Amino acid sequence: MYKAVRTDLAQAVPAWPLGLPAWDDPWLALALHTPATTYLTVWRHPGAETTATLPLSHLLGCAARVDVLHPAASQAVYSWHPDTADLTLTLPVAPSAVLLRLAHAAPDTP
């Protein structure tokens, strides 16, 4: 998977949609975004609710396409809400993690 995303990593800007994580947080999320793509890695710890909502404010109003990159046979269920810039994600098993790609149009430049 690294070979498929490594060209984007040099220009990617990190963000933590759920805030900077603490070791015992039920959900953790790291977003790496470029002008055209956001890579979102999300971890669910044991004892956490099965569903979390992740705010991705830089994508407000964007009709992003969401793809699961890893694991290929993931049971993740997601729903993108462009009007609120929220991604609702369900990971039915804990502990678990998923890497998602949100493809979006490049922002307008002046």
C-alpha positions in Angstrom: 0.0 0.0 0.0 2.9 2.4 0.8 4.0 2.3 -2.9 0.5 3.4 -4.0 0.4 6.5 -1.7 4.1 7.5 -1.2 4.1 10.2 -3.9 1.4 12.1 -2.0 3.2 11.9 1.4 5.8 14.6 0.7 3.0 17.2 0.2 0.5 15.9 2.7 -0.5 18.0 5.7 -1.5 16.1 8.9 -4.6 16.7 10.9 -6.2 14.8 13.8 -10.0 14.8 13.2 -10.8 13.7 16.7 -8.1 15.8 18.3 -4.6 14.8 19.4 -5.0 11.3 20.8 -4.5 10.0 24.3 -3.3 6.4 24.7 -6.7 5.2 26.1 -9.0 7.0 23.7 -11.7 4.7 22.3 -11.1 6.0 18.7 -8.0 7.5 17.1 -7.8 9.2 13.7 -5.0 10.7 11.6 -5.7 12.5 8.3 -3.1 13.3 5.7 -4.5 15.7 3.1 -3.2 17.0 -0.2 -5.1 19.3 -2.6 -6.8 16.2 -4.3 -6.8 13.4 -1.7 -7.2 12.8 2.0 -5.8 9.6 3.5 -7.6 8.8 6.8 -6.4 6.1 9.2 -8.8 5.2 11.9 -8.3 2.9 14.9 -11.1 1.5 17.1 -10.0 0.2 20.6 -11.8 -2.5 22.5 -14.8 -1.2 24.5 -15.5 1.7 22.0 -18.9 2.2 20.3 -19.0 0.5 16.9 -19.6 3.8 15.1 -17.8 7.2 15.2 -18.3 10.5 13.4 -15.1 12.1 12.1 -15.2 15.8 11.2 -13.1 16.7 8.1 -13.8 20.4 7.8 -11.3 21.0 5.0 -13.8 18.9 2.8 -16.9 21.0 3.6 -19.2 20.9 0.5 -17.0 18.5 -1.4 -18.5 15.4 -3.0 -15.6 13.1 -2.0 -15.3 9.5 -3.2 -14.4 7.2 -0.3 -12.3 4.0 -0.9 -11.0 1.5 1.6 -7.3 1.0 0.9 -6.4 -1.4 3.8 -7.3 -3.9 4.8 -8.7 -5.0 1.4 -11.3 -7.3 3.1 -12.3 -4.7 5.7 -15.8 -4.8 7.3 -15.8 -1.0 7.5 -19.0 0.7 6.7 -18.9 4.5 5.9 -21.0 7.3 4.9 -19.8 10.7 3.6 -21.8 13.8 4.4 -20.5 16.8 2.3 -23.0 19.3 3.8 -21.4 18.8 7.3 -18.0 17.5 6.3 -18.5 14.5 8.5 -17.6 10.9 7.8 -19.6 8.3 9.7 -17.6 5.1 10.1 -18.5 1.8 11.6 -15.8 -0.8 12.5 -17.7 -3.8 13.8 -14.7 -5.5 15.4 -12.4 -4.1 18.0 -9.5 -3.7 18.0 -9.4 -2.8 14.4 -8.1 -0.2 12.0 -8.8 1.0 8.5 -7.0 3.2 5.9 -9.4 5.2 3.7 -8.8 7.4 0.7 -11.2 10.3 0.1 -10.7 11.6 -3.4 -11.8 15.2 -4.0 -11.6 18.0 -6.5 -8.6 20.3 -6.0 -9.7 23.6 -4.4 -10.1 26.7 -6.6 -7.0 28.8 -6.8 -7.1 32.5 -7.3 
